[in-house]
């Protein structure tokens, strides 16, 4: 949560956050979702990731549900409702040209690492091509496993010819991550869509993930039955 809060100040008009890093994709998607949801209409988020249709569809499904992903690619078969129409979607950059264009307007850069860090040349490329960046955040690990990366990135930010705020968030094992409501549901957007649970094929992993989310998100009292029946006979 502390990592996400680094981005919730995105209510500044025109803020552009770029997400990079080799791992913790779910964290990047949740943080992007929160930044887009809490900012102004012209807030932008770009994820440096493979940008094939399959990858984009998967990311949008995790963020907002499979219906939104289907509508994005024009195969949803239905007109998006008001909630879907209001969603701000992230951009994806994978080629040198698209990554350079994203970094050229980036106000903040988030580098997400979990077990694997990034090398010096990767960091140099990010910072040297980001003339407007004002904040850099690194998702690191407890125990000092990525301490050398933390110190290197701190020195590079200090060595720039402008003030760049640098933050490190050290996390343990990342658990949970959903569910934010799908596009046709109501509620706060604090996590990935329910589809995220469908990607957990290991039963124990799925149970741990859902138990953590129930513990952290708590319960909400609503009138009536908030769950749609899967078919007529189960009503």
KAHULIN-V927125 format. One record per backbone hydrogen bond with DSSP energy under -0.5 kcal/mol. CO is the residue of the C=O (numbers start at 0). NH is the residue of the N-H. E is the energy in kcal/mol with one decimal. If there is no record, write none. Layout:
BEGIN
CO/NH/E, CO/NH/E
END
This chain:
BEGIN
0/4/-2.2, 1/5/-0.8, 2/5/-0.8, 3/6/-2.4, 3/7/-0.7, 6/9/-0.9, 9/39/-0.9, 11/14/-1.6, 14/43/-2.9, 15/106/-2.8, 15/107/-1.8, 16/45/-2.4, 17/109/-2.9, 18/47/-2.8, 19/111/-2.8, 23/27/-1.9, 24/28/-2.4, 25/29/-2.5, 26/30/-2.7, 27/31/-2.3, 28/32/-2.3, 29/33/-2.6, 30/34/-2.5, 31/35/-2.6, 32/36/-2.1, 33/37/-2.1, 34/38/-1.0, 39/42/-1.9, 43/16/-2.5, 44/90/-3.1, 45/18/-3.0, 45/47/-0.5, 46/48/-1.4, 46/92/-2.4, 51/55/-2.5, 52/56/-2.6, 53/57/-2.1, 54/58/-2.4, 55/59/-2.6, 56/60/-2.3, 57/61/-2.2, 58/62/-2.1, 59/63/-2.8, 59/64/-0.7, 60/64/-1.5, 61/192/-3.2, 63/182/-1.0, 64/68/-1.5, 65/69/-2.4, 66/70/-2.4, 67/71/-2.3, 68/72/-1.6, 69/74/-2.4, 69/75/-0.7, 70/73/-1.0, 80/84/-2.5, 81/85/-1.5, 83/86/-1.2, 86/88/-0.6, 90/46/-2.5, 92/48/-1.2, 94/98/-2.6, 95/99/-2.2, 96/100/-2.2, 97/101/-2.0, 98/102/-2.5, 99/103/-1.8, 100/104/-0.6, 101/104/-1.0, 102/105/-1.0, 106/133/-3.5, 106/134/-1.4, 107/17/-2.7, 108/110/-0.5, 108/136/-2.6, 109/19/-3.1, 109/111/-0.6, 110/112/-0.6, 110/138/-2.6, 111/22/-1.4, 115/113/-0.7, 118/122/-1.7, 119/123/-2.7, 120/124/-2.2, 121/125/-2.1, 122/126/-2.5, 123/127/-2.7, 124/128/-1.1, 126/129/-1.5, 129/132/-1.0, 133/164/-2.6, 134/108/-2.3, 135/166/-2.4, 136/110/-3.0, 137/139/-0.8, 137/168/-2.8, 138/112/-1.6, 139/170/-1.6, 140/143/-0.9, 141/144/-0.6, 143/146/-1.6, 145/149/-2.1, 146/150/-2.6, 147/151/-2.2, 148/152/-2.6, 149/153/-2.2, 150/154/-2.3, 151/155/-2.1, 152/156/-2.2, 153/157/-2.4, 154/158/-1.8, 156/159/-1.0, 161/163/-0.5, 164/135/-3.0, 166/137/-2.4, 167/169/-0.5, 168/139/-3.0, 168/170/-0.6, 170/141/-1.9, 172/174/-0.5, 176/191/-3.4, 177/176/-0.6, 181/184/-2.1, 187/180/-0.5, 187/189/-1.4, 191/178/-0.8, 191/179/-4.8, 192/195/-1.9, 193/196/-1.5, 193/197/-0.8, 194/198/-0.7, 195/198/-1.0, 196/199/-1.5, 198/200/-1.1, 200/202/-0.6, 201/205/-2.6, 202/206/-2.5, 203/207/-2.3, 204/208/-2.4, 205/209/-2.4, 206/210/-2.3, 207/211/-2.3, 208/212/-1.9, 209/213/-2.3, 210/214/-2.0, 211/215/-2.5, 212/216/-2.9, 213/217/-1.4, 219/221/-0.5, 223/225/-0.7, 230/233/-0.9, 231/234/-1.3
END
